[in-house]
C-alpha cells in the first residue's frame, strides 16, 4: 500500500511557498545556520526527554514499581494502530 506522507497537513506546494518566504526574509546564506540551530535544539530536546524517561524508569525500578504494564499498553496500542491502518487502507482503496 502506498501512502502519501503529510507533514502537519501541509502539501508540497505550501511547503515550497513557505521555504520561498523564509529565503526571502532571512536570505540564502542564513538558511544553513537556522537549520543547524533548529537541529541542535531538537537534539537537545530529544536528549532531555530520554534522560527524563531513564530517570523515571530507574526510580521506578529502585522503588520496586512494576513498569511492565507500559509494555503491555504499547503492544495493545500497536495492535489497534495496525487494525486501524488495515481498515483505513481498505476504505481509501474503494474511493
Secondary structure by P-SEA (a helix, b strand, c coil): cbbbbbcccccaaaaaaaaaaaaaaccccaaaaaaaaaaaaaaaaaaaaaaaaaaaaaaaaaaccccaaaaaaaaaaaaaaaaaaaaaaaaaaac
